[in-house]
Amino acid sequence: MKKTILTMAFVAAAMPTMAQQVAYAVSGTYGKEGKKVYLMDQLTEKAVDSVAVADGKFSFSGRADKDALLGVMAEGSDWTTGFFNDGTPVSVNVNDSTVKGSPLNERLAKYEKEVYRPKTAFSEKTSTMTEQEIIAHQDELMDEMNSMIDNITANAIKVFDKERNTLIPVAFSGFYFMENGVDAFDELVKQQVAFANHPYLKKSRDEIAKMMGLQDNEKTAFIGQQFTDLEMEDPDGKMHKISELVGEGHWVLVDFWASWCGPCRAEMPNVLEAYNKYHVKGFEVVGVSFDNKKEAWVKAISQLSMPWLQISDLKGWKCAAADVYKIDGIPDNILIDPQGKIIGRGLRGMPLQKKLQKIFGE
């Protein structure tokens, strides 16, 4: 066994140097004279080259892994125009993010603009607002931002499905795993889709897993274990335990959240949808809040229309749940089966819905 592990480690270490490399020739135009333009390796998120714009033009040349996901980014910008290093010269107009090159890369550039159009519109709107206006309209803007994220995700999933026989889906794989869960990575590899072995696909999978706390050994160690009970007060001051809901026929989602947590609030409609659909079949939710101000906690419960049991010790990050379940970020959750075993963690968005579909058969 030790010999096998060492052999695998040696092969893994050698793989990057064995990847086939091809030449790249990247040229382009940009209207900001003297500004730097960077050639980015999107796998490492590092610049592999940079050059100042002269006479409105720039160029790069060199070698990189075949089909590596590269990109051009201008100084001071957060937008990267992506392309695959497929051996065909690429011309990038940084002013409007258009690309001339292989059909694959031209389609990728068009898709990127389409997918991120909601973000572009939202950024244009907020860029003209003063700080006072943003504060005055923060609830409205939060709703718009959540809608923007939903629209971007929906756009990305459409591209992902439409281009399954090409490399293009890897550029949008983060959205795919956020929507379908990181287990979807194994399914894509099993299906042997055209992009299954692209290193950026696994990078996206690992980033989502990390964001959802699924790469923390202390957290994943809880899956398969019996839950540890928590006892706290509800908004009326009455003591409750999680164990009150755990039992035959009951599947309990313990949702760790707080009124001040934007991502927590954004996730609540998804939890509410699941609750409304599966509660009659035995699905229960217990909210465990990391608030420290009762008024804000109670107000958020009302605003978000959460009908399930809510408990808190109002100790903020010193909440008893933080130590018991090694919580260093929210939203987070655990799913407990009727026998009291933890069968899932960090289930958000579509992964929560799909998990419950498997449990309840629809």
MIKOLVO-718949 format. One record per residue (C-alpha): chain; x, y, z. Coordinates in Angstrom, 2 decimals, decimal comma, padded with zeros to 5 digits. Last residue first. Example, Ala and Ser with C-alpha at 12.3 -4.5 7.8 and 13.67 -1.06 7.14 Angstrom:
@kette->A | east->013,67 | north->-001,06 | up->007,14
@kette->A | east->012,30 | north->-004,50 | up->007,80
END
This chain:
@kette->A | east->-039,60 | north->013,39 | up->-005,76
@kette->A | east->-038,62 | north->010,28 | up->-003,79
@kette->A | east->-038,51 | north->011,78 | up->-000,31
@kette->A | east->-034,86 | north->011,15 | up->000,43
@kette->A | east->-033,54 | north->011,54 | up->-003,11
@kette->A | east->-035,59 | north->014,70 | up->-003,65
@kette->A | east->-034,29 | north->015,99 | up->-000,31
@kette->A | east->-030,70 | north->015,71 | up->-001,47
@kette->A | east->-031,59 | north->017,31 | up->-004,80
@kette->A | east->-033,21 | north->020,32 | up->-003,12
@kette->A | east->-030,26 | north->020,82 | up->-000,76
@kette->A | east->-027,76 | north->020,52 | up->-003,65
@kette->A | east->-029,85 | north->023,05 | up->-005,62
@kette->A | east->-029,18 | north->025,94 | up->-003,28
@kette->A | east->-027,31 | north->025,08 | up->-000,11
@kette->A | east->-026,30 | north->021,88 | up->001,67
@kette->A | east->-023,25 | north->022,69 | up->003,82
@kette->A | east->-023,39 | north->019,34 | up->005,60
@kette->A | east->-025,06 | north->016,01 | up->004,97
@kette->A | east->-025,94 | north->012,66 | up->006,53
@kette->A | east->-025,64 | north->013,44 | up->010,26
@kette->A | east->-027,07 | north->010,43 | up->012,12
@kette->A | east->-029,93 | north->010,91 | up->014,59
@kette->A | east->-031,79 | north->007,77 | up->013,55
@kette->A | east->-034,42 | north->009,79 | up->011,68
@kette->A | east->-031,68 | north->011,44 | up->009,54
@kette->A | east->-029,89 | north->014,69 | up->010,44
@kette->A | east->-028,90 | north->017,34 | up->007,88
@kette->A | east->-026,23 | north->019,81 | up->008,99
@kette->A | east->-026,02 | north->023,49 | up->008,16
@kette->A | east->-023,76 | north->026,42 | up->007,33
@kette->A | east->-024,41 | north->030,01 | up->006,35
@kette->A | east->-022,13 | north->030,98 | up->007,98
@kette->A | east->-018,43 | north->030,76 | up->008,78
@kette->A | east->-016,14 | north->029,37 | up->011,45
@kette->A | east->-018,39 | north->026,53 | up->012,63
@kette->A | east->-016,58 | north->023,67 | up->014,34
@kette->A | east->-019,83 | north->021,78 | up->015,11
@kette->A | east->-019,75 | north->021,83 | up->018,93
@kette->A | east->-017,56 | north->024,93 | up->019,19
@kette->A | east->-019,64 | north->027,13 | up->016,91
@kette->A | east->-022,92 | north->025,64 | up->018,14
@kette->A | east->-022,37 | north->027,08 | up->021,64
@kette->A | east->-022,58 | north->030,59 | up->020,17
@kette->A | east->-019,37 | north->032,52 | up->020,85
@kette->A | east->-019,60 | north->033,93 | up->017,32
@kette->A | east->-022,70 | north->035,85 | up->018,37
@kette->A | east->-023,71 | north->035,07 | up->021,95
@kette->A | east->-027,47 | north->035,36 | up->021,54
@kette->A | east->-028,07 | north->031,83 | up->022,93
@kette->A | east->-030,25 | north->031,16 | up->019,92
@kette->A | east->-033,27 | north->029,12 | up->018,84
@kette->A | east->-035,72 | north->029,24 | up->015,93
@kette->A | east->-038,34 | north->026,60 | up->015,24
@kette->A | east->-039,83 | north->026,71 | up->011,75
@kette->A | east->-042,17 | north->029,22 | up->010,11
@kette->A | east->-039,48 | north->031,44 | up->008,53
@kette->A | east->-041,13 | north->034,45 | up->006,90
@kette->A | east->-037,86 | north->036,24 | up->006,02
@kette->A | east->-038,98 | north->039,57 | up->007,47
@kette->A | east->-040,47 | north->037,95 | up->010,59
@kette->A | east->-037,39 | north->035,90 | up->011,43
@kette->A | east->-035,25 | north->038,94 | up->010,60
@kette->A | east->-037,12 | north->041,09 | up->013,13
@kette->A | east->-036,68 | north->038,47 | up->015,87
@kette->A | east->-032,91 | north->038,32 | up->015,30
@kette->A | east->-032,48 | north->042,10 | up->015,07
@kette->A | east->-034,40 | north->042,59 | up->018,34
@kette->A | east->-032,52 | north->039,78 | up->020,10
@kette->A | east->-029,07 | north->041,22 | up->019,51
@kette->A | east->-026,18 | north->038,75 | up->019,67
@kette->A | east->-027,01 | north->036,84 | up->016,50
@kette->A | east->-025,42 | north->033,52 | up->015,63
@kette->A | east->-028,84 | north->031,97 | up->015,12
@kette->A | east->-029,71 | north->028,28 | up->015,19
@kette->A | east->-032,69 | north->027,70 | up->012,89
@kette->A | east->-034,32 | north->024,29 | up->013,22
@kette->A | east->-035,88 | north->022,79 | up->010,11
@kette->A | east->-038,10 | north->019,71 | up->009,77
@kette->A | east->-038,83 | north->017,44 | up->006,81
@kette->A | east->-041,34 | north->014,68 | up->007,60
@kette->A | east->-043,45 | north->014,30 | up->004,47
@kette->A | east->-045,72 | north->017,23 | up->005,33
@kette->A | east->-042,60 | north->019,38 | up->005,66
@kette->A | east->-041,38 | north->018,43 | up->002,19
@kette->A | east->-042,59 | north->021,12 | up->-000,21
@kette->A | east->-043,04 | north->024,05 | up->002,16
@kette->A | east->-039,74 | north->023,28 | up->003,90
@kette->A | east->-037,82 | north->022,98 | up->000,63
@kette->A | east->-039,18 | north->026,30 | up->-000,63
@kette->A | east->-038,40 | north->027,91 | up->002,73
@kette->A | east->-034,82 | north->026,64 | up->002,58
@kette->A | east->-034,41 | north->028,11 | up->-000,93
@kette->A | east->-036,03 | north->031,40 | up->000,11
@kette->A | east->-033,62 | north->031,47 | up->003,09
@kette->A | east->-030,39 | north->031,32 | up->001,03
@kette->A | east->-030,19 | north->035,07 | up->000,38
@kette->A | east->-030,67 | north->035,76 | up->004,10
@kette->A | east->-027,74 | north->033,51 | up->004,95
@kette->A | east->-025,61 | north->035,07 | up->002,19
@kette->A | east->-026,28 | north->038,52 | up->003,71
@kette->A | east->-025,42 | north->037,55 | up->007,31
@kette->A | east->-026,64 | north->040,25 | up->009,74
@kette->A | east->-029,78 | north->038,30 | up->010,74
@kette->A | east->-027,69 | north->035,24 | up->011,54
@kette->A | east->-027,43 | north->031,62 | up->010,30
@kette->A | east->-026,79 | north->028,00 | up->011,27
@kette->A | east->-029,56 | north->025,80 | up->009,83
@kette->A | east->-030,16 | north->022,44 | up->011,48
@kette->A | east->-031,99 | north->020,44 | up->008,82
@kette->A | east->-033,99 | north->017,63 | up->010,40
@kette->A | east->-035,30 | north->014,49 | up->008,72
@kette->A | east->-038,20 | north->013,07 | up->010,70
@kette->A | east->-039,83 | north->009,69 | up->010,07
@kette->A | east->-038,78 | north->008,25 | up->013,41
@kette->A | east->-036,92 | north->010,78 | up->015,52
@kette->A | east->-035,25 | north->014,17 | up->015,71
@kette->A | east->-037,61 | north->017,07 | up->016,38
@kette->A | east->-037,26 | north->017,45 | up->020,15
@kette->A | east->-033,59 | north->016,45 | up->019,78
@kette->A | east->-032,78 | north->019,95 | up->018,57
@kette->A | east->-033,53 | north->021,15 | up->022,10
@kette->A | east->-035,80 | north->023,98 | up->023,19
@kette->A | east->-035,91 | north->026,47 | up->026,09
@kette->A | east->-038,66 | north->029,09 | up->026,10
@kette->A | east->-037,59 | north->032,75 | up->026,04
@kette->A | east->-040,24 | north->033,86 | up->023,58
@kette->A | east->-037,69 | north->034,19 | up->020,73
@kette->A | east->-036,63 | north->030,54 | up->021,30
@kette->A | east->-034,05 | north->029,75 | up->023,95
@kette->A | east->-031,18 | north->027,28 | up->023,58
@kette->A | east->-030,37 | north->023,58 | up->023,91
@kette->A | east->-028,02 | north->021,82 | up->021,48
@kette->A | east->-027,76 | north->018,07 | up->020,89
@kette->A | east->-024,74 | north->016,42 | up->019,31
@kette->A | east->-025,53 | north->014,55 | up->016,11
@kette->A | east->-024,53 | north->010,93 | up->015,61
@kette->A | east->-021,70 | north->010,52 | up->013,10
@kette->A | east->-021,87 | north->009,73 | up->009,37
@kette->A | east->-020,89 | north->013,26 | up->008,42
@kette->A | east->-019,24 | north->014,93 | up->011,44
@kette->A | east->-015,74 | north->014,29 | up->010,11
@kette->A | east->-016,62 | north->016,55 | up->007,17
@kette->A | east->-016,29 | north->019,54 | up->009,47
@kette->A | east->-012,95 | north->018,75 | up->011,09
@kette->A | east->-011,59 | north->017,63 | up->007,73
@kette->A | east->-012,38 | north->021,01 | up->006,20
@kette->A | east->-012,76 | north->020,39 | up->002,49
@kette->A | east->-016,57 | north->020,52 | up->002,57
@kette->A | east->-016,81 | north->023,96 | up->004,17
@kette->A | east->-019,17 | north->025,26 | up->001,50
@kette->A | east->-016,55 | north->027,68 | up->000,18
@kette->A | east->-013,95 | north->024,92 | up->000,24
@kette->A | east->-016,16 | north->022,57 | up->-001,76
@kette->A | east->-016,92 | north->025,37 | up->-004,21
@kette->A | east->-013,20 | north->026,03 | up->-004,68
@kette->A | east->-012,45 | north->022,31 | up->-005,00
@kette->A | east->-014,99 | north->021,78 | up->-007,77
@kette->A | east->-013,80 | north->024,85 | up->-009,65
@kette->A | east->-010,18 | north->023,64 | up->-009,46
@kette->A | east->-011,34 | north->020,19 | up->-010,56
@kette->A | east->-012,83 | north->021,66 | up->-013,73
@kette->A | east->-009,79 | north->023,89 | up->-014,28
@kette->A | east->-007,60 | north->020,77 | up->-014,58
@kette->A | east->-009,43 | north->019,61 | up->-017,74
@kette->A | east->-009,95 | north->015,87 | up->-017,51
@kette->A | east->-013,75 | north->015,87 | up->-017,80
@kette->A | east->-013,87 | north->018,48 | up->-020,59
@kette->A | east->-015,19 | north->016,25 | up->-023,38
@kette->A | east->-017,61 | north->014,44 | up->-021,08
@kette->A | east->-016,43 | north->011,06 | up->-019,78
@kette->A | east->-019,79 | north->010,31 | up->-018,13
@kette->A | east->-017,92 | north->009,06 | up->-015,06
@kette->A | east->-015,89 | north->012,27 | up->-014,96
@kette->A | east->-019,09 | north->014,32 | up->-015,11
@kette->A | east->-020,66 | north->012,19 | up->-012,36
@kette->A | east->-017,64 | north->012,59 | up->-010,10
@kette->A | east->-017,81 | north->016,37 | up->-010,50
@kette->A | east->-021,55 | north->016,38 | up->-009,75
@kette->A | east->-020,63 | north->015,38 | up->-006,19
@kette->A | east->-019,58 | north->019,03 | up->-005,77
@kette->A | east->-023,18 | north->020,14 | up->-005,63
@kette->A | east->-025,62 | north->020,83 | up->-008,47
@kette->A | east->-026,04 | north->024,62 | up->-008,39
@kette->A | east->-022,70 | north->025,62 | up->-006,87
@kette->A | east->-021,07 | north->022,90 | up->-008,96
@kette->A | east->-022,50 | north->024,32 | up->-012,19
@kette->A | east->-021,71 | north->027,90 | up->-011,22
@kette->A | east->-018,06 | north->027,02 | up->-010,67
@kette->A | east->-018,03 | north->025,09 | up->-013,95
@kette->A | east->-018,56 | north->028,16 | up->-016,12
@kette->A | east->-015,15 | north->028,27 | up->-017,82
@kette->A | east->-015,04 | north->024,46 | up->-017,77
@kette->A | east->-018,23 | north->024,41 | up->-019,86
@kette->A | east->-016,37 | north->025,73 | up->-022,94
@kette->A | east->-014,21 | north->022,65 | up->-023,50
@kette->A | east->-016,58 | north->021,13 | up->-026,07
@kette->A | east->-019,14 | north->018,32 | up->-026,23
@kette->A | east->-021,11 | north->019,64 | up->-023,25
@kette->A | east->-021,64 | north->023,00 | up->-024,97
@kette->A | east->-025,42 | north->023,40 | up->-024,59
@kette->A | east->-025,57 | north->022,04 | up->-021,03
@kette->A | east->-022,86 | north->024,30 | up->-019,64
@kette->A | east->-024,14 | north->027,25 | up->-021,65
@kette->A | east->-027,60 | north->026,85 | up->-020,11
@kette->A | east->-026,04 | north->026,40 | up->-016,65
@kette->A | east->-024,13 | north->029,66 | up->-017,05
@kette->A | east->-027,26 | north->031,64 | up->-017,93
@kette->A | east->-029,14 | north->030,22 | up->-014,92
@kette->A | east->-026,22 | north->031,05 | up->-012,63
@kette->A | east->-026,00 | north->034,61 | up->-013,97
@kette->A | east->-029,75 | north->035,04 | up->-013,50
@kette->A | east->-029,71 | north->033,74 | up->-009,92
@kette->A | east->-026,75 | north->035,97 | up->-009,05
@kette->A | east->-028,54 | north->039,02 | up->-010,50
@kette->A | east->-031,72 | north->038,18 | up->-008,57
@kette->A | east->-029,70 | north->038,07 | up->-005,36
@kette->A | east->-028,11 | north->041,39 | up->-006,29
@kette->A | east->-031,49 | north->042,93 | up->-007,04
@kette->A | east->-032,86 | north->041,81 | up->-003,68
@kette->A | east->-029,79 | north->043,22 | up->-001,92
@kette->A | east->-030,20 | north->046,45 | up->-003,88
@kette->A | east->-033,77 | north->046,83 | up->-002,64
@kette->A | east->-032,71 | north->046,22 | up->000,95
@kette->A | east->-029,73 | north->048,60 | up->000,58
@kette->A | east->-031,74 | north->051,47 | up->-000,89
@kette->A | east->-030,92 | north->054,18 | up->001,66
@kette->A | east->-027,41 | north->052,78 | up->002,18
@kette->A | east->-026,73 | north->052,81 | up->-001,57
@kette->A | east->-028,10 | north->056,34 | up->-001,88
@kette->A | east->-025,85 | north->057,57 | up->000,95
@kette->A | east->-022,80 | north->055,96 | up->-000,66
@kette->A | east->-023,61 | north->057,77 | up->-003,88
@kette->A | east->-025,03 | north->055,93 | up->-006,87
@kette->A | east->-023,59 | north->056,11 | up->-010,40
@kette->A | east->-021,50 | north->052,94 | up->-010,02
@kette->A | east->-024,54 | north->051,11 | up->-008,60
@kette->A | east->-026,42 | north->051,10 | up->-011,90
@kette->A | east->-023,46 | north->050,23 | up->-014,12
@kette->A | east->-022,49 | north->047,42 | up->-011,75
@kette->A | east->-026,01 | north->045,96 | up->-011,87
@kette->A | east->-026,08 | north->046,05 | up->-015,69
@kette->A | east->-022,66 | north->044,41 | up->-015,95
@kette->A | east->-023,64 | north->041,78 | up->-013,42
@kette->A | east->-026,81 | north->040,95 | up->-015,38
@kette->A | east->-024,71 | north->040,70 | up->-018,61
@kette->A | east->-022,38 | north->038,13 | up->-017,03
@kette->A | east->-023,70 | north->035,10 | up->-018,90
@kette->A | east->-024,13 | north->036,92 | up->-022,21
@kette->A | east->-020,68 | north->038,52 | up->-022,16
@kette->A | east->-019,05 | north->035,22 | up->-021,21
@kette->A | east->-021,02 | north->033,38 | up->-023,87
@kette->A | east->-019,78 | north->035,71 | up->-026,60
@kette->A | east->-016,16 | north->035,27 | up->-025,50
@kette->A | east->-016,55 | north->031,47 | up->-025,37
@kette->A | east->-018,06 | north->031,42 | up->-028,86
@kette->A | east->-015,05 | north->033,27 | up->-030,30
@kette->A | east->-012,74 | north->030,92 | up->-028,42
@kette->A | east->-014,31 | north->027,78 | up->-029,86
@kette->A | east->-014,59 | north->029,21 | up->-033,38
@kette->A | east->-010,81 | north->029,79 | up->-033,27
@kette->A | east->-009,61 | north->033,36 | up->-033,11
@kette->A | east->-011,14 | north->036,80 | up->-032,90
@kette->A | east->-012,32 | north->037,91 | up->-029,48
@kette->A | east->-014,62 | north->040,63 | up->-028,17
@kette->A | east->-014,18 | north->042,02 | up->-024,67
@kette->A | east->-015,55 | north->045,49 | up->-025,60
@kette->A | east->-012,55 | north->047,76 | up->-024,96
@kette->A | east->-010,19 | north->044,81 | up->-024,40
@kette->A | east->-010,37 | north->043,86 | up->-028,07
@kette->A | east->-008,64 | north->040,49 | up->-028,02
@kette->A | east->-006,93 | north->038,78 | up->-030,98
@kette->A | east->-006,08 | north->035,11 | up->-030,59
@kette->A | east->-003,74 | north->032,95 | up->-032,67
@kette->A | east->-004,85 | north->029,30 | up->-032,95
@kette->A | east->-002,86 | north->026,72 | up->-030,98
@kette->A | east->-005,72 | north->025,68 | up->-028,68
@kette->A | east->-004,73 | north->027,83 | up->-025,70
@kette->A | east->-008,28 | north->028,33 | up->-024,52
@kette->A | east->-009,71 | north->031,83 | up->-024,17
@kette->A | east->-010,90 | north->034,16 | up->-021,43
@kette->A | east->-011,53 | north->037,90 | up->-021,34
@kette->A | east->-010,82 | north->038,76 | up->-017,71
@kette->A | east->-012,81 | north->041,52 | up->-016,02
@kette->A | east->-011,70 | north->042,86 | up->-012,62
@kette->A | east->-010,09 | north->045,96 | up->-014,14
@kette->A | east->-007,36 | north->048,22 | up->-012,74
@kette->A | east->-004,76 | north->047,10 | up->-015,29
@kette->A | east->-006,40 | north->045,21 | up->-018,15
@kette->A | east->-007,04 | north->041,48 | up->-018,13
@kette->A | east->-006,42 | north->038,97 | up->-020,91
@kette->A | east->-007,17 | north->035,30 | up->-020,35
@kette->A | east->-005,85 | north->031,75 | up->-020,28
@kette->A | east->-007,65 | north->028,43 | up->-019,88
@kette->A | east->-005,03 | north->025,84 | up->-020,82
@kette->A | east->-006,05 | north->023,93 | up->-023,95
@kette->A | east->-002,48 | north->022,77 | up->-024,57
@kette->A | east->-000,21 | north->023,79 | up->-021,73
@kette->A | east->001,63 | north->027,04 | up->-022,35
@kette->A | east->004,18 | north->028,49 | up->-024,76
@kette->A | east->005,14 | north->032,05 | up->-025,63
@kette->A | east->003,80 | north->035,16 | up->-027,31
@kette->A | east->002,11 | north->038,30 | up->-026,08
@kette->A | east->000,86 | north->041,42 | up->-027,86
@kette->A | east->-000,34 | north->044,98 | up->-027,23
@kette->A | east->-001,99 | north->047,79 | up->-029,18
@kette->A | east->-003,41 | north->051,29 | up->-028,72
@kette->A | east->-000,27 | north->052,96 | up->-030,00
@kette->A | east->001,57 | north->051,28 | up->-027,13
@kette->A | east->-000,25 | north->049,40 | up->-024,34
@kette->A | east->002,14 | north->048,31 | up->-021,60
@kette->A | east->002,98 | north->044,62 | up->-021,34
@kette->A | east->002,42 | north->041,79 | up->-018,89
@kette->A | east->003,20 | north->038,08 | up->-018,72
@kette->A | east->002,31 | north->034,93 | up->-016,80
@kette->A | east->-000,16 | north->036,73 | up->-014,53
@kette->A | east->-001,47 | north->034,50 | up->-011,78
@kette->A | east->-004,90 | north->032,98 | up->-011,11
@kette->A | east->-003,24 | north->029,52 | up->-011,05
@kette->A | east->-005,87 | north->027,93 | up->-013,31
@kette->A | east->-006,83 | north->031,23 | up->-014,94
@kette->A | east->-003,32 | north->031,78 | up->-016,31
@kette->A | east->-003,50 | north->035,49 | up->-017,01
@kette->A | east->-001,88 | north->037,61 | up->-019,72
@kette->A | east->-001,84 | north->041,11 | up->-018,28
@kette->A | east->-002,38 | north->044,48 | up->-019,93
@kette->A | east->-000,65 | north->047,53 | up->-018,53
@kette->A | east->-001,86 | north->051,05 | up->-019,24
@kette->A | east->000,36 | north->053,22 | up->-021,42
@kette->A | east->-002,45 | north->054,25 | up->-023,75
@kette->A | east->-005,97 | north->053,39 | up->-022,64
@kette->A | east->-007,99 | north->052,47 | up->-025,73
@kette->A | east->-007,04 | north->048,81 | up->-025,85
@kette->A | east->-006,24 | north->046,60 | up->-028,81
@kette->A | east->-005,09 | north->043,02 | up->-029,08
@kette->A | east->-002,54 | north->040,36 | up->-029,77
@kette->A | east->-002,07 | north->036,87 | up->-028,41
@kette->A | east->000,17 | north->034,26 | up->-030,01
@kette->A | east->000,32 | north->030,98 | up->-028,11
@kette->A | east->002,66 | north->028,07 | up->-028,70
@kette->A | east->001,73 | north->024,58 | up->-027,59
@kette->A | east->002,65 | north->022,50 | up->-024,56
@kette->A | east->001,76 | north->018,89 | up->-023,91
@kette->A | east->001,55 | north->018,11 | up->-020,22
@kette->A | east->004,48 | north->016,05 | up->-018,93
@kette->A | east->005,85 | north->018,77 | up->-016,63
@kette->A | east->002,48 | north->019,10 | up->-014,88
@kette->A | east->002,20 | north->015,30 | up->-014,50
@kette->A | east->005,42 | north->014,66 | up->-012,60
@kette->A | east->004,07 | north->015,41 | up->-009,13
@kette->A | east->001,00 | north->013,27 | up->-009,76
@kette->A | east->003,17 | north->010,39 | up->-010,98
@kette->A | east->005,41 | north->010,59 | up->-007,91
@kette->A | east->002,42 | north->010,76 | up->-005,55
@kette->A | east->000,84 | north->007,74 | up->-007,23
@kette->A | east->004,07 | north->005,76 | up->-006,88
@kette->A | east->004,40 | north->006,73 | up->-003,22
@kette->A | east->000,82 | north->005,65 | up->-002,55
@kette->A | east->001,37 | north->002,33 | up->-004,31
@kette->A | east->004,58 | north->001,67 | up->-002,37
@kette->A | east->002,80 | north->002,42 | up->000,92
@kette->A | east->000,00 | north->000,00 | up->000,00
END
